[in-house]
Amino acid sequence: MSVETIAAKIRGEVAKTIAGQESVVELALVAILANGHVLLEGVPGVAKTLLVRTLAKTLGLPYGRVQFTPDLMPSDVIGTNIFSPRTGDFELKKGPIFVGILLADEINRTPPKTQAALLEAMEERQVTIDGITHALPAPFLVFATQNPLEYEGTYPLPEAQQDRFLVKILVDYPSPENEVDVLRRHHAGFKVQDLEAAGVETVVSLSELDELQKEVQNTTVEEKVFDYIYSVVQATRRANDIGVGASPRAGIALLASH
């Protein structure tokens, strides 16, 4: 099946739980097909978590969620080696990061030390525990959320962290029609905890998703597109109202999502 056909199927499944938000869903799909990470920014209660859970179900990917808090440690995310009296040796206890889609909920509520636990994972799709490297599942996608209004008790995302997100999606309130539709759905018995009862189905196999990502990656790019991407990146570095301009990684991200 073509990318357009699969994307239409995914949108149809997501619409079973998310009313409206077409542009948000579209950008999320672009990021998934480009194998990129997503930062979702929006006030509480606009279905950011529900969107990520629905996408994971629709794509058939293992889903994990980490609630980022001030006392969260890096080992709580990536895992640690624990001594086993049974074997007399240390055994790896994998953290919640070993999934296909990881929801880093309220990522800016944890200190930079713990945020840094995601840096290697997001860039190299692997983690290092006690000097040993462990590969993460493929694909591995991070969907992180943050609240744009509440800054007390939060930590700004380091530039290195921000630079690893392919796209930042602003999730606004739904339109009046869609918000009324949300009320109707809940009155009819919809429960966010039960995606199966909502009729959400897996419509893409792991092999199909891999083929779709490869198809997007192998799209022919004309030389003038490379020049255009470079000019966009350069413009951000010269802009007076931008503190830190886009990095070469940002240019690669633009190329991946073209």
N, C-alpha and C positions, 0 to 999 in steps of 0.2 A: 504494500500500500504506500501511497505517496505521503510526503510530509503533511500536505494540506488535509488529506483524509484523516490521518491519525490525529492531527491537531484539532480537527472538528469533533472527533469522537471524545477527546479529552475535555474540550470545552463543554460538550454535552453532559458529561458526567459531573464536572465541577458545578454546572448550573443546578444540579439536584440539591446542592447544599448551600451554594452562594448565589444570592439574588443580585443580579447586575454585576458591577465591578468588572466589566468586560476588558477595559484597558489594563487593569491590574493582572487579570488572568493571562492576557495576551503577552505582557512583558515577562511574566513568570514562565510561560511556555518558551519564549525566546531564550531565556537564560538556561532552561533545562536542555533544550536542543543544542545550545552552544556549550553545554557542560560547564556552566558557570554558577557561581554562588549569588545569593540574593539577600539584600537588606531591606526588610519591610518596615516602614516607619508609619505609625498611625496611633491614634488614641486608643485606649482600651475599648473592647467591645465591638470592633469593626470586622471581626471574623478572620483575623490574620492567622491564628492557630488553626482554625477550621479549614482554611484554604490549604495550608501546608499538609494537614492530615488527609484531606481529600485528594490532593495531587499524589501523595505517596500511595494511597489506596488505588487510585486510577492507574498509576504506573506499575503497581505491583512491587514496589520497593520497600525493603525493611525500613521502618520509621522509628526514630528515637527522639526524645525530647529532654533537654537539660534546662532547668530553671536556674538562670544565672543569678546568684546572690553574692553579697559582700564576703561571705565566709567560704565560698566555693574554692576548692583547690584544683590545680591542674590534674592531679591524679583522679579527681572525681569525674573528669571529662574523658581522659585518654585511657585510664586504667593504671594498674600497678602490679608488681610481682609480690605474691604472698607466699610465705613459707607453709608447706604442707607437711604436717607430721606423718601423714600416711605414706608419702613417697620420700620424705627426708630431703626434699628439694624445693626450690621456689617455682611457683606456677603463675602464669599470667592470668590475672583477672581483668578481662577486657572492660573498658569503660563504655558508656553509651554512644561513643563516637563511631563505633564499628557498625554502622548502618548505611543504608543507601541514601536516605534523606534525614539530616539532623536538624531539628528545630532548636536553635539557640535562643531561648526565650528571654527577652529583656537583657540582651547581651551587654549593655552598658551599665548594668548594676553590679558587675563583678570587677575586681581590680585588674589592671593591665597584665599582671603576672599570670592570672588565669586566662585572660583573653588570649595571651600569647600561646596558650596550649593549642589554639586552633591554627596558628600561622603555618606550621609545617604541614598540617593536615590539608588545609585549603590550597596550598601551593603545590605540594608534591604528592598529595593523596596517600600519605603515610604518617606514622607517628613513631617517635623514638622513646622507648621506655628502658631505663637502666642501660643505655648504650646499645640496645638492640632495636633495629628498625622493623616495624610491622606494617605490611601493606593494608590499606583500607579497601573495603568493597568497591567494585566498579559497577555503575558510577557512584561517586560520593559527592553529594551536594549539601551545602549548608544554607539553610534559610534562617536568618537571624531577624529578631524583631526588636524595636525600641520605641519608646513613647516620646514624641517630640515636645511635650508640654511639661513633663515632670523631671526636673533636673536635680532635685535634692536627693542625695545618696546615690548619685550616678557618677560614672567615670567616662570621660570622652574617649571615643575609639581612637587608638593610635593610628597614625597615617599608614603604617604597614598593614594594619588590619583593614582599614577602609579600602586600601588599594587592591585587596584580594577579592572584593565583591565585584561581580560583573555589572550589576545594576542595583540602584537604590530605587525602590518603588514606594511612592507615597500613597497610602491607603486612606482615602477620605470617607466621610459618611456616605451611605448609599443615597441614591435619589429618592425623592418622596414616594414615588411609585414602588421602587424596590424595597424601601423600608416597610411600607404597608404590606408588601408581599411576604416579608420576613415574619411579620406579626401573624399573617394568615397561616403560614407554614407551621409556626409553633402552636397556634390554636388547634391545628389539625393533628397535632401529635408529634411533630418533628422534634427529635432530640439530637443535639450535637454529638453526644457520646456514641451514638449508634449509626454509623455510616451505612451498614448493611441494610438496616430498616429503611433508610432513605433511598435505597436502590442503587447505591454507588457500586460500580463494577470495575474490575481491572480490564482495561481494553488494549494494553500494550504489554507484550512480553519483554523480558530482559534483552533477548537477542534482537527484537524489533527496535527497541530503544537504542541499542548500540548501533544498529544499521542507520537509524535516523540521524544520530549524532555524527556518524561518519559521512553521511550524505551531505549534511550541512557543512562539515569541515572541508569536504572535497569540492565545494562549489568553486567554479572558475572565477578568479578575481583579476580584473584588468589592471594594468600598471597605474592608470590614473587614479584608481581607488586607493592604492598605497599612498600616493602623493597627497590625496585628499585627507586621509586619516592622519598623516604626519602633520599636515597644516592645522588640523583641528587640535591635535595634541600641543603643537607649538603655540597656538593662540592662547591656550590656558596658562602657559608659562609666562606669557607676556602680559596677561590681564592684570590690571592693578587691583581689582577687587577679589582676586583669588590668592589665598595665602600660599598654597603649594600647588604648582601646576601638575598636570597629568604625567605619569611616568611612562616609560616604554611598555610596561605591562598593561597600562590603560589602552595604549594603541593596539596591542595584541587582542585585548578584550573587544575593542571596536571591530577589529577584523573578524573575530569569532562570531559576533552577533550581527554581521552585516546582512 
